[in-house]
Amino acid sequence: MLYRESGLFKTSYAADQVIFPIPQDRWGILAILAIAFVGVPLIMDDYWANAVFIPFLIYSLAALGLNILTGYCGQLSLGTGGFLAVGGYSSYKLMTSFPELDMLLVLGGAGATTALVGLLFGLPCLRIKGFYLVVATLAAQFFIIWLFYKVPWFYNYNATGQISVVPREALGFLVTTQRADPVVRYLFVLSIVVVFALAAKNMVRGRFGRMWMAIRDMDIAAELIGIRPYMMKLTAFAVSSFYIGVAGALIFAVWLGAAESGETYGIDESFLVLFMIIVGGLGSVLGSFLGAAFIVLMPIGLKNLLVDGFGMTAVLAKHIEITAFGVLIIFFLIVEPHGLARLWQIIKEKLRLWPYPH
């Protein structure tokens, strides 16, 4: 009675194809957006911005990009950290080479550069899949990090090999460096993530998304019905790399303010984002956000509980955090291999039948 499609009549194809067909879904999304844009800024400070909300949003964007490639197109990748580095270093070169460039254009340029790099590394990956594709993307990860470390031009010949952000505005508001208001930085990242999530949701529901999923389920059958697997795989690599490149630029420019290729964008980042989409749910836009929330917020809550609540040392709490992190991931994979998004889908299906017996 609270969550039903019964009585909802649609008189046009447009009404039948809306993103959220059930009114409760639309109200829920609007309520979440209202809380995110209006409620959260009321409690925002440097800690909440730098430790919780901004990393959660940025990693959600990176997970969304990887989910397009792996969850929807079925191409497993371990090169996410390298593509994040391309986005970060591209934004640095654009900001230092074009001082008057708006930050939105910097992000667009960084995403476009990463998309081109994704196409370049996607070409040799078209005829391989499975374990061999994982190895190929892993090689891309190490090559990109090595390149940024060995070529001083990428970090403007800095003696330390580190890149540091410069002040930059977006639509007249300062969004980089520590002088920027944390509320402005949070709203800037939130707006970008909302736009990209909406674009991804429409994309996977459209022509491209259906072809990606056909290739993921059975590429030979997809080719027999007229889909061009090579072209669509390249498209998935490009779109995924664009999303990840923008996330890498946000990590450097808006969140951390400084970066170093091996430390900031190492192989750990590739595994971290991959765990996000596995835990959250492959082939799900919502799963990208749920996985990022689990991976980013769970260690923070556990650390505060162990150190502040039980008085443990920070070192012991870190060891327990890592152990609990692995155990919880295994637990979720056993209980529900399709991720947290599937658990939410099951809850909604039960709500459709409530209060009648199942």
N, C-alpha and C positions, 0 to 999 in steps of 0.2 A: 504493500500500500504506500510505502514511503518512496519506493524507487522502482517504478514500473514504466514500461513503454505503452501499456494498454491505455487506450483513449487518446494517444498522440497520433493524429491523422496528418499525413503529408500529401499535399496535392501537386507537388512539382518535383522534378529530379533534383533541383537545387536544394530543396528542403530535405530531401532524403539523403543528400550527400554532405550535410553539415558535419563539422568536426565533432561537435558534442550534441548528439541527437536528443538526449534526455535533459530536461530542464535542470534537474538537480546537478548534473555535471557542469552545465554552464554557470549556475549559481556558485558552485564550489570553486571553479576556476576564477571567477570574478572576485570571490571572497579572498582567495589566496593572493591574487594580484593586489587587491586593496590593502591587505595586511603587509605585503612586501613593499609596496610603494608608499604607504602612508603610516602604517603602524611601526614597522621596523626602524625607520629613520628617527623615531622619537626616542629610542633607547640606544642609538648608535654612538659608539665612541671608537677610539683607535683599536682597543682590544677586540671588540665585536667585529669590526671591519676587517682587521688583518688576520685574525685567528679563526674566524668562523664563517662569516657571510661571503666575503670576497673569494677565498679559496674554494668554498663550496660551489659558488656560481661558476667560477672559471673551470673547475674540474668537471662540472656538469656539462659545460660546453665541449670540453675535450672528449668526454665519454660519449656525448651525442655524435661527435664526428666519427669516433671509432665505431660506434654502433651502426652508423650508415654503411661502413665498409664491411664489418664483421657480422653484425646482427642481421642486416637486411640483404647484403650481397653475398655473404658467406665466405669472405676472403679474410682469413686470420692474419693479423699483423702484429709484429713486435717492434715496429719502427716508430711508435708514437712519440717517444722521447726525442728522437731525431727531428721529427717534423715540428714538434714544439720548439726546438732550438732554431729551426729555420724561421719560424714566425717571430721569435724573440730577437734574433740577430737582424732580420730584415727590418723590423720596426726600429731598431737602434740605428741602422744605416740610414733609413729614411728620415728619422728625426734629426740626425747630425748633418745630413747632406742637404736637407730642405728645412731650415729653421722655422719657416712660416707655415708649414703644412699642418692642417687641422688633424687632430688625433684620430678622427673617424676615417680620414683618408689614409693615415698611417696604418690603421688596422686593416683597411681594405687592401692596401698595397702589400702588407705582410701576408694576408690570406692568399692573395693572388700569386705571390712569389712561392708560397708553400704549395699551392695547387700545381704550379708548374713543376716543382721538384717532385711532387707526388706522381705526376704524369710520367716524369722521367724514370723514376724507379718502378712505376707500374708497368712500363713497357716490357721489361724482361720477366715480369711476374705473370704475364697473361697466359702462358702455356704451362704453368706449374700450379699446383694446389696442394693443400694439406701440409704435411711436415716440411716439404721443400719450399713452400711459400713462406712459412714461418722463418726458415733459415735465411731466405732471401731478404725479407724485411728486417731481420735481425742484423744482417750485414749492412743494410742501409743505415740502421741506427748507429753502428760503430763507425761507419765511414763518414757520416755527417758530423758526428762529434769530433772525430779526428781532424776533419777539414777545418772546423772552426777553431780548433786548438792550434793547428800548425800554420795557418795563414793569418799573419798579423793584421792584414787589411780589414778583416771582419770586425776586429775590436779596436780599430783605429790606432794600431801600433802602441797600445797601452802596455807599459812595462809589466803590469800585473796580469795581463791577459783577461781582465774583467771588463764588462761593459756596465756603464752606469746611466741611468735615465736622466734626461734633461727636462726642464719644465715645458709642458705642452698643454694646450687648451683644446677642449672639444665644445664647439658652439659657444665659445666665450667663457667657459668654465674651466678652471685649472683642474686637471684630473691626474697629473703625474707628480712625482716627488712627494716628500713628507709634508710639504707646505699645503698640499691639497686637502680640503675638508673631507674627512672620512665619509660623511653622508653623500657628498657629491661623487666621490669615487665609487661608493656602493651603488648609487642610483645609475651611474654611467654603465657599470658592469651589468647590473640587473636589466637595464633597457636593452642592451646588446643581446644578452642571453634570451630574453623573452622574444625578441624579433627573430633570432636564429632558431629557437625552438618552434615557433609558429611556422617558419619557412620549412623546417625539417618535417613537421607534422603534415603539412600540405604536400610536400615532395613525396613522402613515402606512401601517401594515399593516392597519388597520381600515377601517371604513365611510367615514370622512371622507377618509382617504388615497386610497382607490380612486376616490372621486368627484372629488377634486382632480386626480388624474392623468388621469381621463377628460376633464375640462375642459381640462387642459393639452394633451392630444393632439388633441382635436377637440371644441370646445365645442358645436357644432351637433348632432353625433351624441350627445353626452352629454345634451343637453336632450331629444332624441327618445326616449331610453330612460328618461326620468323624473327626471333630475337637475335640480335648480333651480340654474342657474349663478350667478345673482345672489346667492342666499343662501350658496352655498358659497364664492364669491369673498370675500364679507364675512367669513365664518368664517375663511378663510385670512388675511385682513388682520388680524383680531382676534388670532388665535393667534400669528402672526408678530410683531405689534407687542408682544404680551405678553412674548415671549422677548427681543426687542430692548430693551424697556423695563427688564427685570431686568438685562440686560447693561449698559445705560447707568447704572443705579443702582450696580452693582458697580464700574464704571469710576470713578465719582465717590467713592463712600463707602469702598471697600476698597482700590482700587489707587492712585489719584492723591491723594485727600484734598482736592482743590480742583479747581474747573472754571470755565471761562468759555465761554459758548455758542459764540462764533465760533471760538475757538481749539481747544477740546477736542472739540467735536462738529461741526466744519465739513464741507464737502462732501468733503474728503479721506477722512473716515471712511466715507462712503457708497461711494466707489469702492474703498476698501480691503476692506471686507466683501464687496462684489460680486466683486472679484478672488479672494477666498478661495473662494467657492463655484464660480467658474469653473475655477480651478486644481484645487481638490479634487474637484469632480464635482457637477454639478447633479442634484438628486433623489437624494441619498445622505446619510445621517446620518454615515457614516464620512468622506465627502468633506468635510464641514464641518470636522472635526477635522484632516484631512490638509491642507486648504487653509490653515487657521489656523496649523498648524505650519510650513508652507512660508513664509507671508507674515511671520510673527512671528519665527521662529527663524533663517531664512536670513540676513537682514541682520545679526543679532547675530554669527553665526558668521563671515560674510564680513568684518565690521568688525574682529573680533579677529584674523583671519588677516592682513589687510592692515596694520593698525597695529602689532600686537604681533609678528607673524611677519616681515613685510617692512619694517617701520620707516617706513611711509608717514605723511604728515601726515593729520590727521583730516579736513581739507577734501577732499584728493584721494581719500581712502578713501570719503568720502561720495558723491562724484561717480561713482566706479567702482561703488559699491554700487547707486546708482540705475540706472546703465546695465545692470549685470548683472541687476538685478531685472527690468527690462523685457525683456531678451533671454531670460531663463529662462522668463518667462511666455509669450512668443511661441513658444519652443521646445516647451514642454509642450502648448500649444494645437495646434501642428502635428503633433507626434508622437502625441498622444492627446487629441482634442478633448473627450472625455468625462471628462477629469480623472484625478487620481491614483487615485481610487477604482476606476476601470475598469482601470487597470494592476494593482491588487491583485487584482481579480476575474480577470484573465487569468492571473496567477500561480497563483491557487487552482485554476483550470481545468487548468493544466498539471500541478499537483501531483496532481490526480485521475487523470491518465493515466500519471504517472511510475511505473516506469522504461520503459514501453513507448513505441515511436515514435509521433509525432504525425502 
